[in-house]
């Protein structure tokens, strides 16, 4: 179970079934505290209809106390609007739409908040704003703002795995804004131990407080960005700027760093001064470095003529990252370089399943509006075949990645696959490395004669150049179907010697074995003639002993005729 409390119900109602709260077309307003407070345990909030919850000045719309967990869901398309309370006076801090209250050093409510899980439904969360730069704005989802003389590290967890979420930080409109999702602002500078995870089919739009130098996802003004992990979903994150600095789209506020991991999803990150992913920018405090690890997903950043779009140490082992330029990156062991794969004829949103490079992740990678993806690979990597949802693509010839300070463009064309047909004669086995292949693909033939047989001939239609290998043959696939004919022949031959119509002798000879002769035959004499053996004849010609036997042979005895001579006594 879990404990909760709430403010004044203006409309609609709340029903409780154990630890499940169902709100239906609810309008709830905090009078001297949050609109809804989750004080302990695990509570599920089910949304029915359209609901609005607002906190009193300085308090969260929906407050989750440290140690408590709130799970938001809807199976009926329910909607929640959560409004953090604005600053109560010139010194008052502001509350998050969902998460923590504003934090003064002498307030009852501390800076940390608990865990919020969003599984389904539609959630709009707006951080409270202030007219005092020292207090500033709260996060849409996350922590409230922190008073000037409060030196703290805020903590909490935000997990979004489904539904549609729009989160906007509150602001003091000259500098001090809260993150859309993450921490509120602090002019004194605060640590950020907030963990943010986005996954599944969630759709998230997060924007820092207007002109507030706050991150879309991560840190408010004066705050680090915490730990951010994106595993899936569609995310659009926008940092904001006062004109003197800026918060990152995903990462730290002005100034602040973050640890960011992207393994999937489609991510768009923007900020007015570059710094779209990584550390926020400050004209007064520079050199704070974030960490960015990308192993999947499709990531696109904005660009700026002066400032970099990525302000982080990048480790890339998968995914598509289009920064609008080139940044230094590695795969944990060596430098990697950006290659723009341009798919001829492909539109936006086509999944790219594999680039044929072992160990490079392609989870949730899709083509952009120009039919491109941007992969990062070490020098010397060879690209020769890319698998997309609609088929195989390949360059005109295999491409080797070079060391370059520029994006390397590689045009890819649809690979039409042709069938490979095999015809055998005689007894034996032929295996092809592929049953179908595109033009230019190497093909190997493994040829195995059956016992008592040997390979006779190998031919192709159309004719291609065959190269002998240890297993058989290889060739390069033409731009057409290929029929391979392999003839196996018996590995022995019958040699028969005839004396007239009678078989004089016969034996079996291995292929290539030297021809041997039998004993010379004899032919009976007549009263007037006698016959002497001359030679063996094959197909009308005399045959020499020892010639190779390469086929069945029928040999005939040839005799020399002579007159018989009689002596009369």
C-alpha angles and dihedrals in degrees: 000000000000141000123238142164134192144198130239118324109223097174141357123014152262124231125189129210108174107300093345118100116193116197120193122193086328127178109191127176129189113224101189101355143014121332090235125010125197101198104175145349128018118316128181118209113202117198122216120174121338117328133187124195123179131182127223116254109302094010134101122257088227111016122199112191118221108276095025126103129213121192117194120201143148133193093186105053094267121178132213127196111192120188124190116218118258124236110291096214142342090299099035121116125216135245129233121248087238121005128027138018125239112278127225118170091247098042123118092227114071127217100257125085132194131241127306120193121189113194105162145341127065120292129189113186125182126185119224120259133218139204089218120083090207091062104031130166134327128227121269087230116009133035132357122242120282125229119249099255096043112106106194148130114236120216138189143113133253119188121180116180103155147001128053120295129188113183127178128180122230120239154199093226098230100055122318110090134154124235120259087236118007132033134000122238129280126183089199094056122250138205119245122218094163116134117210123188126179119185147140117035096327118147110210131182112181127177131179120236113290112276084347105126087237133139123247088225118012128021134023121220109306092014138108117239100241122210117326125186124182116190101160146333133081113291131185113181125179128186122206136222138210091201093259098067140344145222118238124250087240118009136028133007123231099329114359145107133225143191108238128185124183119186101156147346133075112285131188115183125183140169132170096242100040108257089118095157124020130017124014120241128247127177087213103042122036138161099061106142127206128200121238123187118183122183101152145354133072114280126186126178135190122247137229130197093230112017127061120251092219119050100177143085101263128214110181123184099153147350133066119287120182110183096167087246141020130293133178112268142157139191095233093275110041142006119283129203133212119253120185109213107206111197112207110234098000122132130209122297101027112145115240107208105183141358093197094249115126114237097014109121121224101179111150094355114153135169120264127230090285095050093255141128126192118221128181118218140164123261111275097030111141120220115194107141134028125189119215132174091264100045145290124324128190140175119249086258133002112287124218118206113238134199104264142157089211132070108266111227118212122183115213127196133197112271110222108208121218128200123252112213124195125203120185131193120194124008119320147089130257124189124187121206089229133019091210133014144170125249114289096024115135112240126195127202119207108202120194120174118211119246110290092021135092135194112277111176139340122205138164138208113240093031113250131176110268121205122198118239134177090263098039127284142334135203141170115254113248124214092270143051116291129211115201117198117196120186120201117193133195110273095224136051134211115234115195127186117204129199100196107309093335125093107243096183140336135192142166117251127194116238109280095010114143114261115252126200127224126224111300113269126231133223123208117248124232127219090272105024139052129194131217123192111249110172147312118272129204122189091343098312135094113259123219121221113251099030113140116268107228101157143014109295134200110193126190128208115240119205132193114231123219136172117260114240120213124198116213113209 
